[in-house]
Amino acid sequence: MQWRVRPVVPISKLMGAVAILVLAAAFAEGDPVRWVLGGVVAAGLLAWALRDLFFPVRLAADAAGVTVLTGLARRRHLPWPQIERVRVERTVRRGLRSELLEVDAGDAIYQFGAHDLGALPEDVAARLGELRGAATR
């Protein structure tokens, strides 16, 4: 099983980068500082979108364990015995509700949102629980 970024996420980031460049062209009026700031922001969004396009799988699981994407493009395999718990962290701040899937590997905690997984964290946690239970039998 694997969970990946939805295609709409990198497309939105690419559209945001283009919008920043259009705004810079419209309002920079020869000001190099505005061009540089617009270029830096657009480059950051472009890099973020390219990561989503080239490395869309954020979480994969099989009978041996879980593989997570760390950093920009590095993968780390976590065997089931190394994983202490998998849970959904729910928070409400300023009226906004968010859910994150937490994979606790003891030395590190990996968190994934619904946009990272392309699915609800609660559903992914349930599937991981089923897979972990089947693997330990």
C-alpha positions in Angstrom: 0.0 0.0 0.0 1.1 3.5 -0.6 -0.2 7.0 -0.1 0.7 9.9 -2.3 0.2 13.6 -2.8 -3.0 14.4 -4.8 -2.2 15.9 -8.3 -4.0 19.1 -7.5 -1.4 20.0 -4.8 1.6 20.5 -7.1 -0.5 22.1 -9.7 -1.8 24.6 -7.2 1.8 25.4 -6.2 2.9 25.8 -9.8 -0.1 28.2 -10.4 0.9 30.1 -7.3 4.5 30.5 -8.6 3.1 31.8 -11.9 0.8 34.2 -10.1 3.7 35.6 -8.0 5.7 36.3 -11.2 2.7 37.9 -12.8 2.2 40.1 -9.8 5.9 41.0 -9.8 5.7 42.0 -13.4 2.6 44.1 -12.8 3.8 45.9 -9.7 7.6 45.8 -9.7 7.9 48.8 -12.0 11.7 48.3 -12.4 12.3 47.9 -8.6 14.9 45.2 -8.3 14.0 44.4 -4.7 10.4 43.4 -5.7 11.7 41.3 -8.6 14.2 39.5 -6.3 11.5 38.9 -3.7 9.0 37.7 -6.3 11.7 35.4 -7.9 12.7 33.9 -4.6 9.1 33.1 -3.6 8.3 31.8 -7.0 11.4 29.6 -7.0 10.5 28.2 -3.6 7.0 27.3 -4.7 8.5 25.8 -7.9 10.9 23.6 -5.9 8.1 22.6 -3.6 5.9 21.6 -6.5 8.7 19.7 -8.3 9.3 17.7 -5.1 5.6 16.7 -5.1 5.8 15.8 -8.8 9.0 13.7 -8.7 8.5 12.2 -5.2 4.7 11.9 -4.7 4.7 8.9 -2.5 4.9 10.1 1.1 4.1 6.8 2.9 4.3 3.2 1.9 3.6 0.1 3.9 4.0 -3.6 3.5 4.4 -6.7 5.7 8.0 -5.7 6.5 7.2 -2.2 7.8 6.6 1.4 6.7 8.7 3.5 4.3 8.5 7.3 4.8 9.8 10.2 2.7 12.1 12.4 4.8 13.7 15.6 3.9 13.5 16.5 0.2 13.8 13.1 -1.4 15.2 10.6 1.1 13.3 7.5 2.1 13.6 5.7 5.4 12.3 2.2 6.0 10.9 1.5 9.5 10.4 -2.2 10.4 7.2 -2.8 12.3 9.0 -3.6 15.6 10.7 -0.2 15.5 7.4 1.6 15.2 6.1 2.4 18.7 2.7 3.7 17.7 0.6 5.1 14.9 -2.1 7.6 15.8 -4.1 10.5 14.5 -3.4 13.8 16.2 -6.4 16.2 16.1 -6.1 19.9 16.9 -8.4 22.8 16.8 -6.9 26.3 16.6 -8.7 29.5 15.9 -11.7 27.5 14.8 -9.8 25.4 12.2 -9.6 21.7 12.7 -6.6 19.7 11.5 -5.7 16.0 11.6 -2.2 14.6 11.3 -1.1 11.0 11.0 1.8 10.4 13.4 4.2 7.5 13.0 6.3 7.3 16.1 9.5 5.4 15.5 11.1 6.2 18.9 13.9 8.4 17.7 11.7 10.3 15.3 8.1 11.2 14.7 6.8 11.5 11.2 3.7 13.5 10.5 1.5 13.5 7.5 -1.6 15.6 6.6 -4.5 14.7 4.4 -2.8 16.6 1.5 0.4 14.5 1.9 -1.5 11.2 2.0 -4.2 11.9 -0.6 -6.6 10.3 2.0 -7.9 11.0 5.5 -5.3 10.3 8.2 -7.9 8.3 10.2 -8.4 6.0 7.2 -4.7 5.5 6.7 -4.1 4.8 10.4 -6.8 2.1 10.3 -5.2 0.5 7.3 -1.8 0.6 8.9 -3.2 -1.0 12.0 -4.7 -3.8 10.0 -1.4 -4.3 8.1 0.6 -4.3 11.3 -1.7 -6.7 12.9 -1.5 -9.1 10.0 2.3 -8.8 9.8 2.8 -9.6 13.5 0.7 -12.8 13.5 
